[in-house]
Amino acid sequence: MVPTTHFGRFAPILRDSGAAAVRRPDTLLASQPPYEIFYIPFEHVNPRARLVIVGITPGMNQLEMAYAEAQRLLRLGASEAAILKSVKSIAAFGGDAMRPNLLRMLRHFGFAAILGIDAEADLWGTAAGLLHSTSVVPNATFKGGKMFSGSFEEVLKVDALREQFEADFVGSLGSLGPEALYVALGKTPFDALLHCVELGAIGEHQLLGALAHPSRSGGSQVAVYLGEKSPDDLDPADPVRGRVAWLRDAYARMRSATDRLRGPGVAVALPPPRSAPSRPTTLVKAPRLEGATSAAPAAPAPSNTDLHYVVSRGKAAGTVLRPHVQDGHYIVSPTRFEADYVRVPIGEALEPYLRKGLSLRMSAPGVAPSLISPGSILRRDRSSH
């Protein structure tokens, strides 16, 4: 799909009313009660971006800042392209708390060193050409009058949200380069990016992982994510308590990814010791196998992308299956029983598991995942190992 540009339709309203038009009926883009989607002039896509930061959806601060900047530039007679570029630079992840918290996390992981710039703040200044900011639902979405903060599963279930995601988010990814690195702000964008990996819209090596969501409404989750605050110090009623396991897993993935990209020279803090188990699952953590590399979720071994299987019978005959990604992991198993499934982080090489005789779950768009025996799995330019 090609992303839709709505600027021409809403430009007269923005020029006349600016921030006063925020969440007015005449800036409503779509409605599916209790969901409302309001236009925001964020259509600009930076094809030269090396870092893509993905949120859930723009909020009130971003709407107000974007409308005010659009009004200013429209009254100056600026071109549409110049307006959209400036609005995105100024308003994306703006606000008193969001951008400082975002910078705090980017600095923690040494993104300036990764990108070869002087400081992370330059991404909104002299190095703005390296950044693309976007959201799973790119136009400002509200549910029951409050900023939408639901799960990715909810996005896929609600037609109006799914259309935004597929047309305007996934549709924009083709304009970004294959070397762009993707960072999610929270679980919903991370799940959405995993879905994009499964679709083949981005490469698995491009997805570094997730930061905690930087908004003020997130409470202490940034401090917990960075290990600055112990979960034991949280109020018993603090909702961040329920996110601790995910935040720690996300931190570990991001730290592994950025350490690998950045190399030595920038020290980062370790997260606090794990005190809570990950969410319940029928799958088990991948065991350490002799000859296997350590888990490094953000930088997959090249051989993983070579693995494929060609369906030989039935309606799907001729379809090429690839390693199936589920919740950031591949799945291998010595048997067909789910109780024996082994989760392998997407950055870890699969070959050692295949050499041990484990089958690999593989899939393709429209073809459900199934376990493929290692003897049937092909490698690029060769048919056996």
C-alpha positions in Angstrom: 0.0 0.0 0.0 1.0 3.6 -0.6 0.6 6.0 2.4 -2.2 8.5 2.0 -1.4 12.3 2.1 -4.3 14.3 3.7 -2.5 17.6 4.0 -4.2 19.3 1.1 -7.6 18.5 2.6 -6.8 19.9 6.0 -4.4 22.7 5.2 -7.1 25.5 5.1 -8.3 24.5 8.5 -4.8 24.4 10.0 -4.0 27.8 8.4 -7.1 29.4 9.8 -7.3 27.8 13.2 -3.9 26.3 14.1 -3.9 24.6 17.6 -7.6 25.6 18.1 -8.6 22.9 15.6 -7.2 20.1 17.7 -9.8 17.3 18.1 -12.5 19.3 16.4 -15.0 17.6 14.2 -13.5 19.1 11.1 -10.1 17.5 11.7 -11.6 14.1 12.4 -10.1 11.6 9.9 -12.0 8.4 10.9 -14.4 7.2 13.6 -15.3 3.7 14.8 -16.8 4.3 18.3 -15.2 4.4 20.8 -12.2 5.1 18.6 -11.6 8.5 17.0 -8.7 9.3 14.6 -7.7 12.9 14.1 -5.5 14.1 11.3 -1.9 15.2 12.2 0.5 16.5 9.5 3.1 13.8 10.0 3.2 12.4 6.5 6.8 13.2 5.9 9.1 10.1 5.5 12.8 10.5 5.7 14.3 8.0 3.2 17.9 8.7 4.5 17.1 7.8 8.1 19.4 5.5 9.9 17.3 5.4 13.1 13.5 4.9 13.1 11.8 5.5 16.4 8.2 4.1 16.6 5.5 5.0 19.1 1.9 3.9 19.4 0.2 7.1 18.2 0.7 10.9 18.4 -1.0 12.5 21.5 -2.4 15.8 22.5 1.0 17.6 22.9 2.1 16.4 19.4 -1.3 17.5 17.9 -1.0 21.0 19.4 2.6 21.5 18.5 2.0 20.2 14.9 -1.0 22.3 14.3 0.7 25.5 15.6 3.8 24.9 13.4 1.7 24.1 10.4 -0.3 27.3 10.8 2.8 29.4 11.1 4.4 28.0 8.0 1.2 28.0 6.0 0.8 31.7 6.7 4.4 32.2 5.6 3.6 30.6 2.3 5.9 27.6 2.7 5.6 24.6 0.4 3.8 21.5 1.5 7.0 19.4 1.6 8.8 22.0 3.7 5.8 22.2 6.1 5.5 18.5 6.6 9.3 18.1 7.2 9.4 21.0 9.7 6.3 19.9 11.6 7.6 16.3 12.0 11.0 17.6 13.2 9.5 19.9 15.8 6.4 18.0 17.1 7.3 14.3 16.8 7.8 12.9 20.4 7.7 16.5 21.6 6.5 17.8 25.0 7.9 18.6 28.4 8.5 15.0 29.5 8.6 12.7 26.4 11.6 14.0 24.5 13.8 14.4 27.6 13.0 10.9 28.7 13.7 9.6 25.2 17.0 11.3 25.1 17.9 9.9 28.5 17.4 6.4 27.2 19.2 7.0 23.9 22.2 8.5 25.8 22.2 5.5 28.1 22.8 3.1 25.2 25.2 5.4 23.4 23.3 6.0 20.2 25.5 9.0 19.3 28.4 6.6 19.0 26.3 4.1 17.0 25.2 6.8 14.5 28.5 8.7 14.4 27.2 12.0 15.8 28.3 14.3 18.6 25.2 14.0 20.8 21.8 12.2 20.8 20.1 15.6 21.0 21.5 16.4 17.6 18.9 14.0 16.1 16.4 16.9 16.6 19.0 19.4 15.3 22.0 19.2 13.1 21.6 15.4 12.7 17.9 15.4 12.0 18.5 13.9 8.6 19.4 10.6 10.3 16.1 10.3 12.2 12.6 9.2 11.2 9.9 9.3 13.8 6.6 7.5 13.3 3.8 5.6 15.0 2.0 2.3 14.6 -1.2 4.3 14.1 0.3 7.4 12.5 -2.6 9.8 13.0 -3.7 10.8 16.5 -6.0 8.1 17.9 -8.2 8.3 21.0 -10.3 5.7 22.6 -13.2 6.9 24.8 -11.7 10.4 24.7 -8.3 9.2 26.0 -5.1 8.7 23.9 -5.1 5.2 22.6 -2.6 3.0 24.4 -3.9 -0.5 23.6 -2.1 -3.6 22.4 -1.1 -4.4 18.9 -3.7 -7.2 18.9 -6.3 -4.5 19.4 -4.9 -2.5 16.5 -5.4 -5.5 14.2 -8.9 -6.2 15.5 -10.3 -2.7 14.9 -10.8 -1.9 11.2 -10.1 1.8 11.4 -6.8 1.3 13.4 -5.7 -1.6 11.2 -6.2 0.4 8.0 -4.0 3.2 9.5 -1.4 0.6 10.4 -1.3 -1.2 7.1 -1.7 1.8 4.8 0.2 4.5 6.5 2.7 2.7 8.7 3.6 -0.5 6.8 3.1 1.4 3.6 5.8 3.9 4.5 8.4 1.3 5.3 9.2 0.8 1.7 10.5 4.4 1.5 13.1 3.7 4.2 16.5 2.2 3.5 17.5 -1.4 4.3 20.2 -0.2 6.8 17.7 1.8 8.9 17.6 0.6 12.6 14.2 0.4 14.3 13.5 1.2 18.0 10.1 0.7 19.5 8.8 2.8 22.4 7.0 0.2 24.5 5.5 -3.2 23.9 2.8 -2.3 21.3 5.2 -0.8 18.8 7.7 -3.7 19.5 4.9 -6.2 18.7 4.0 -4.3 15.6 7.6 -4.3 14.4 7.9 -8.0 15.0 4.8 -8.4 12.8 6.6 -6.3 10.1 9.6 -8.7 10.4 7.2 -11.6 9.8 5.7 -9.8 6.8 9.2 -9.2 5.4 8.6 -5.4 5.4 11.8 -5.0 7.5 14.8 -7.3 8.1 15.0 -8.9 11.5 18.5 -7.5 11.9 17.0 -4.0 11.6 14.9 -4.4 14.8 17.1 -3.5 17.7 14.3 -3.8 20.4 12.3 -1.5 22.6 12.8 1.3 25.0 10.3 2.1 27.8 7.6 4.5 26.6 8.9 7.9 27.5 5.6 9.7 28.3 4.9 11.2 31.7 1.9 9.0 32.0 4.2 6.0 32.1 5.2 7.0 35.6 8.4 5.4 36.8 8.8 2.8 34.1 11.8 4.7 32.5 13.6 4.6 35.8 12.8 1.0 36.3 13.8 0.1 32.7 17.2 1.8 33.1 17.8 0.2 36.5 17.7 3.6 38.3 14.8 2.5 40.5 14.2 -0.9 42.1 10.8 -2.5 41.5 10.8 -3.1 45.3 10.5 0.6 45.8 7.3 1.0 43.8 4.0 1.6 45.4 2.0 -1.6 45.6 -0.7 -0.1 43.4 1.8 1.2 40.8 0.9 -0.4 37.4 4.6 -0.5 36.5 4.9 -3.5 38.8 3.1 -5.6 36.2 5.5 -4.5 33.5 8.8 -5.2 35.3 9.5 -8.6 33.6 8.9 -7.1 30.1 10.9 -4.0 30.9 13.9 -6.1 32.0 13.7 -8.3 29.0 13.4 -5.3 26.7 16.4 -3.7 28.4 18.5 -6.9 28.0 17.7 -7.1 24.3 18.5 -3.4 23.7 21.7 -3.5 25.6 22.9 -6.6 23.7 22.0 -4.9 20.4 23.6 -1.6 21.1 26.7 -3.1 22.6 27.2 -5.1 19.5 26.7 -2.1 17.2 28.6 0.4 19.3 31.5 -1.7 20.2 33.8 -0.9 23.2 34.3 2.6 24.5 30.9 3.7 25.9 30.0 2.2 29.3 26.4 1.5 30.2 24.7 0.6 33.4 23.6 -3.0 34.1 19.9 -3.5 34.9 19.0 -4.6 38.4 19.1 -8.4 39.1 16.0 -10.2 37.8 13.5 -10.9 40.6 10.4 -11.7 38.5 10.0 -14.4 35.9 8.9 -13.6 32.4 5.2 -13.9 31.5 3.9 -17.5 31.7 4.3 -19.5 28.5 4.2 -23.1 27.4 7.5 -22.6 25.7 10.8 -23.1 27.4 13.9 -20.9 27.2 16.5 -22.0 24.7 19.2 -24.2 26.4 22.8 -23.4 26.0 24.1 -25.8 23.2 27.7 -26.6 22.6 28.9 -24.5 19.7 25.9 -22.1 19.9 26.5 -18.4 20.1 25.2 -16.4 23.0 21.8 -14.7 22.7 22.1 -11.4 20.8 18.6 -10.6 19.7 19.4 -7.6 17.5 22.1 -9.0 15.2 21.0 -12.3 13.6 23.5 -14.7 12.2 23.5 -14.4 8.4 22.8 -18.1 8.1 19.4 -17.6 9.6 18.2 -15.6 6.6 19.5 -18.3 4.3 17.3 -21.0 5.7 14.2 -21.9 3.7 11.9 -24.7 2.7 9.8 -25.1 -0.5 6.4 -26.6 0.0 6.1 -29.6 -2.4 2.5 -30.6 -2.2 -1.0 -29.2 -1.8 -2.4 -25.7 -2.4 0.7 -24.0 -1.2 3.0 -26.0 -3.4 6.0 -23.9 -4.5 5.7 -21.5 -1.5 8.9 -20.6 0.2 8.8 -20.9 4.0 11.2 -19.0 6.2 12.0 -19.3 10.0 8.8 -18.2 11.8 9.2 -15.4 14.4 6.9 -15.5 17.5 7.3 -12.9 20.2 10.9 -12.1 19.2 11.9 -15.8 19.0 12.3 -18.7 16.7 10.9 -22.0 17.8 12.8 -25.3 17.5 11.7 -28.6 18.9 12.8 -32.3 19.2 9.2 -33.4 18.9 5.9 -32.1 17.5 4.6 -31.6 21.1 4.2 -28.0 22.2 5.6 -28.9 25.7 9.0 -29.6 24.0 9.2 -26.3 22.1 12.4 -24.3 22.6 12.5 -20.5 22.2 15.6 -19.2 20.4 16.1 -15.3 20.4 16.0 -14.0 16.8 19.7 -12.9 17.0 21.0 -16.4 17.8 22.2 -18.7 15.1 19.9 -21.6 14.3 22.4 -23.9 12.7 23.7 -25.4 16.1 20.1 -26.4 16.9 19.5 -27.9 13.5 22.8 -29.9 13.8 21.4 -31.3 17.0 18.5 -32.7 15.1 15.8 -30.2 16.2 13.1 -29.2 13.8 12.4 -25.6 13.0 9.0 -23.8 12.9 8.7 -22.1 9.5 6.0 -20.1 7.8 5.1 -17.7 4.9 2.4 -15.1 4.5 -0.9 -17.0 4.3 0.8 -20.3 5.3 0.5 -21.3 9.0 3.7 -22.2 10.8 4.7 -25.8 10.9 7.7 -27.8 12.1 10.2 -28.7 9.4 12.8 -31.3 10.0 16.4 -30.2 9.6 17.1 -32.6 6.7 14.4 -30.9 4.7 15.6 -27.3 5.3 17.5 -25.7 2.4 20.4 -23.2 2.6 20.9 -20.5 0.0 22.7 -21.8 -3.1 22.9 -25.3 -1.6 20.4 -28.0 -0.7 22.0 -29.6 2.3 24.4 -28.9 5.2 
